[in-house]
Amino acid sequence: MTSKNISITEDVYMMLSRLRLEGESFSDAIRRLAKRGSISECAGLWEDMEEGEVEAIRDGASTARSLFNGSMRRHKEAS
């Protein structure tokens, strides 16, 4: 397989380095991160999750949404 040299800034290198999985090359990490998936690939991923865990995720998402909306409102009012 041929290879190409690319230039990236130090901050991008650090981000990519943190996103690499154990034993993963930079090429493998870029390939994994650049792959675009379909929402249908997520179907059934949480089917064996307990109801309490599902509720905790829903509650967390609801809280995050409320915090985000409040932050956006305050930002709008300040402008």
Buried (B, 14 or more C-beta within 10 A) or exposed (E): EEEEEEEEEEEEEEEBEEEBEEEEEBEEBBEEEEEEEEEEEEEEEEEEEEEEEEEEEEEEEEEEEEEEEEEEEEEEEEE
